[in-house]
């Protein structure tokens, strides 16, 4: 193995399929840093049929010392949007232009080529053409879309009128700051402008961040909701439910709390972990209800730390304090004193010392995702699911990451539980 590096710089991307056999970058030292120039997710790859995964994420990085059955804590140090504009909106698949799944198996409606190369001919929703026969090939169109320009100070964006959208469309890669190694078509080429004049606050986060699954899997389907599209699929990446649950790592979360200051703890299912990232968004409310939000290019700085023997079924998130539900925020000294007064009045010697923790759950529906997150928490702490139900109800919350099926199950966990699984030090460092 090569000498591990203090910092690994990433400016290369995969073709949309996360494969444990692919070559990884690095290795990066345990405790080292990853700095990546990410490409936009969602819409750009969705209109680029040769990308087979629905997104275009970074080439994974090997983390020194990470073995199957460990976990990797990823500290998000910084996220900087580099795009000056983007486009997004609600999608509609175009029948006849894909085999089973438009994210994975786009097919030319005229020559029948699967995952064809494309060329851009002009601007607008018919600009993406098959390189073989020049047919209109895009497997998705907008039902309602917008082009958004960003302020240079990174605080707000505004949706633009048609003339401005068409001007941006003429030089899409430059406005979106698409990395040189990226092969996606810029979605601003479509020049959507259905809702001009909408102002939105920017708070960038990573829609994709995680570890490589233990079987080849389209990157956007590395979670229980989009992953359900792979069940008995007619293309090369079909899964059974049992195999999907065993191999996925839930790296595609679209949880808006995966931002600067947060810590994401990821399961290791292949040697070296294979940290990858992408699908940076400029802003998003809970749920990504339109199916898509403002995909942007950007620079992300991460620090990684191996947690030996911490065997997880899915990610754990330690959000920023301000992103926690009210009921899950760490208690003040004044609140603790009041609780002790109640305890002593009723002859109880002490109260729990507890800290926030968010378990990511995913599934084909929000109910299934909630059950998944509850079960993951109960399994890690070796307690009954009904106990987690109670704790999440009175000391936490269930929050939507992505509709239809990614959630966080957040609650205050007793420090004894956290120390038992070697998370005490990390959680105390995050919340003080």
N, C-alpha and C positions, 0 to 999 in steps of 0.2 A: 504494500500500500504506500502511496505517496505521502510525503510529510504533510501533516495537517497544518492548515493556514489559520492565522488569526482572523483574517477577513477574506471572504469569497465574494467577488463581484460577479453578478449574473446579468447577462444581456442576451440570453439565448432562450428559445422557446420550443415546446414540443408540438407535435401535429394534432394535439387534442386528445391523445390516448395516454393515460398514465400506465406505464408498464414496469413491473418490478425488474425486468431484464434490461431496461434501458440504461445507458451510461449516465452516471451521476457526475456532477461537478464536485470540486473539493478534493479531499475532505476538509471540512472546517473543524477547528478545535472545539472540544467541549468547553463552552464559555465564550466561544468566538462569535463573529459577526457575519451576517449576510446582508449585502447591499444589492438591491435588484432594481433594474429599470423595467417596469411591468408594462405590458400591452393591454389595451382595452379588452374587456370581456364581452360576453353576450352578443350584441348586435353585429359587431364587425365580423367575428367568427361565424355567426349565424348566416351571413350572406357570403361566406367564403367556403364553398362546399368541400374543398380539399382538406379543410380542418375537420377532423372526424369527431371532435368531442364537445362541440358547442361553445368552447372557450379556447383561449390561447394562453396557457399558463407557462411559468418559467420552468426551465430544465431543473429537475430536483437536485438538491445538494446533500451529499453524504456527511453525516455528523459523526465525528470520531467517538467511538465507544458505545454508540447506540445499537443495541441488539434487540431482536424480537422479544417482546415481553417487557421492554422498558417503556418509558415515555420521554418526550422532549418538551421542555418548557420553552415557549417562544415569547420573548419580551419585545413588544412593538415600540421601538425607540422613536421613529419618525416616519411620517407619510407626507409626501409633497406631490401635489397635482402638477403635471407639466402641460397638460392639454389646455389650449385656449378656448376650445369649443368642443361640443359633442352633440349627438342626436340620440334620441331614445323614444320609447312609447310602447303601447300595448301591441302584441303581435298576433298574427293570424297565419297559420301554415297554409301553403298553397298545394292543394291536392294534385297528385301526379308528378310531384317533383322530389319525392323521397321514397325510401323503402322502409316502411314501418316507423321511422323516427326521423323527423326533419333535422334534428340537432346532430345526428350521427351519420345518417346514410342518405345524403342528398343525391338526387339522380337527375340527369338532364332529361327533360320531357320529350326531346326530339331524337337525340342520338343514343340515349339510354346509358351514357357513361356514368358510373357510380363515383361519387366524390371527384367530379371533374375539376380541372384547372379553369380559371376564369379570367376574363379581361373586363375592364371598365370602359364603356362606350357612352360618353356623355354624363349627364346627371339625372337624378330622378329614380323612381322605384323600378324602372325597367333597364337600368344602366349596367347591371351585372350580367355578363354574357358568357356562355360556354365557350371555352377556347377552341373546342373541336368543331362545333357547328354554328356558333354565334346565337344560339337560342337564349331567350330570357330564362335564367336559371335560378334566380333567388328562391329559396324554399320558404321564405317568410316575407310578409308585407306588414305595414302598419295599419291598424284600425284607427288609431289616433296617435299622432307623433309630434315631436317638437325638436327644434334645434336650439341649443342653449349656449350662450357665451358667458365666460367667467371673468370676474374682475381680477386684475393682476395681483391684488393683495390676498386673494384666496378666501374671501369672506362670503361672496354671494354670486349667484348666476341669474341670468334673465333669459327667458325664451324669446326667440327672435322672429321677425316677420319674414315673409317668403323671399323678398329681394335679398336680405342679409343671409338667409339660409342657402340660397343658390350661389351667392358669392363664396361662402365657406366651402360649399360642395365642389367648387372648381379646384380647390387645393386642399383636399381633405386630410391627407397624411400630415401636412405641415400644421394645420390648425389643431389636429388631434395629437400632435407630437408623437406619432406612432414610431416605436423603436425601429431602427434599421433592419434588425433581424426578423421582425414580425412580417408575416405573409398575409395578414388579413386585409380585406377591403374596408376602407373607412366608411362607417355608417352615415357620416354627414353627406356622402354622395347622394343619398336619397332626398336630401333637402326637405324634410318634413317641417311643417309650420302651422299646425292646427290650433295651437293655443298661445299666440304671441303675447308677450307682456307679463308673463308669470315670473315673479321674483321668488327665489329659494335660497335659504342659507346653506353654505357649504360646510360639511363636516366629513371629510374623507375617511374611508375605511376599506378593508380588504374583504371582498366577497369570497375569495378563495385563499385559504391559508391552511396548510396541513401537511400530512405525511403521505407517502406513496402507498396505495392499496396493494394487497398481496396477490392480485390477479389483474391482468390488463383491463382497464376500465375507462370509458370516456370521462374526461375531467369534470364536465358539468353534471355528470350522473353519479359522482362520488358522494352520495347521501341517500337516505332512505326514500325521499320523495321522488326526485328525478331518477334515482336508481330503479324505481319500480317500473320505469319504461323499458328496462332491460330484461324483465322477466319474460322468458320464452320469446324473445324478439327474433325477427326474421333475418337479422344481420349477424356479423361476426362476433358481436359482443353480448350475446345472450347469457343470462344468468338464471339460476334457480333462486328462490328466496333464501334458502339455506346458505348457498355460496355467496350471495350478495351480502348477507349479514356478517359472514365470516371475513370477507375480504375488504369491505369498504372501510374508510377511515373518516368519513364525513368532513372532508376538507372543503366542500362547497356548501357554505353555511348562509351567506348573505345576511349575517347578523351585524347590524350597524354598530354594535358595541365592540367589535373587533377593530379597534382604532388605537391611536397613540396612547400609551400609558397602560393598556390592557396586557394581560398575560394569557396566552392560550397554551394549554397542556394537551399534547397530541399523542395518541397511541403509536407505538412502533410495530409495524407488521412486516417490514423487510429490513434486512441488515443496513445500518446507516440511516434509517428513517426516511430519507429522501424528502427533505423540506422543499415545498414548492409554494408559489403564491401567484396572485393575479386578480383579475376581475375587480380592480379598484373602482370605487364609486365616489362621486363628488358629494352626494347626499342621498339619504333614504330614510323614510319613516319605517316603523316596525312593519314587517310583512312583505315588503317589495310588492305591494298589492297589484300594480300594473303588470307584474311579471318581469319588468326590467326597470332600471333606473339609469342614472347618468354615468355611463362607462367612460373611464378616462385612462390616459397614460400617467405614470407617476414613478417616483423614486421612493422605495421603502427601505428602511434600515431595521433589521431584526438582530436580536442576540439570542443564542440558543444555549440550553443547559440540559444535559442528560439526567434523567431521574431513574436510577437503576431499580429494577424490580417492580416498578409501578405499572401493573398490567391493567390497561384500560380497554373498554369496548368502544369508546368514543371520546371526543374532546371534552375538556373541562375549561371553562372560561372564568378568569378573574377580571371582571370589568373595572373601570374607573369607579371611584366612590360615587361620583355624580350620576353615573349610568345605572346604579343599583336601584331596585324598587325601594320605596320608602320603608317598607317593613323589613328589608334585608340590610339596611345600612348599619354599620358598626355602632354600638351603643356609646353614648357619651358617659363620662364619669357621673354626671348628675343622674342620668337614667339608671345606671348601675346601682347607685346608692338607694334610689327609690325602690328598685326591685329587691334589694337586700332587706329594706325595711318591711316590705310585704312578706318576704320569706321568713324573717325572724318572728313576725307577728304570728305566723302559722307554724312555728317551731320547725322550720326548714333551715338547715345550717348554711346552705350556699345556693347560688344559682349558676347555671352553665356559663362558662366562658366560651363564646361562639363567634364564628367568623363567616363572612359571605362566601359562597361557592355556587357556580352556575354549571350545571350539567347540560350538555347539548344532546338533544334527542331528535331523531328524524324518522320519518315513515311516510307512507302514501297519503295520509291525512294528518291534520293537526292533532286529532285525538290519538292516533297511533304514535305520532311523534312524542306526545306528552307521556304516554305509557312507556315508550322507549327510554326517555330521559329519567323517569322515575325509577325504572328497573335498573338502569345503569348506576344511579346513585345508591340504591339499596344494595346492589351487588358489591360495589366498592367498599362500602362501610359495613357490609355483612349484617344488615338489619332488615326487617320486613318492609315491604313496599308501603303498607299503611302508615308506618312511622314517617316515611318521607312525605306521604300525602299530608299528614298533619303539620309537619315542619314547614313544608312549602306553602301551606294555607295560612299559617299564623306568623311565620317569620320570613316570608318570601313571596314568590309570584311565578306564574307561568307566562312567559313573554314570547311573542311570535318573532322568529328570525326571518323565515321566508314562508309565505303562503304558497303551496298548500301543506308543507309538512316538515318544517324545521322550527324547533322551539328551544328555549332555555328554561330549565327547572332550577330556580334560584331559591336558596334558603340559608339560614344561619346554621352552620354545622358545628357541633361541640369540638373544642380543641383536641379532646381525647380521640375523637374519630379521625381528625386530620393528622394527628401525630402517628396514629396507628398505621396509616398508609404513607407516611413520610411526606406529607404535604403541609405540616404545621409551620415549619420555618418559612416556606414560600408564601403561604397565605398571610402570615403575620407581617412579613416584609412588605406585602402589597397593601395591607390595610392598617398596619401600625398597632 
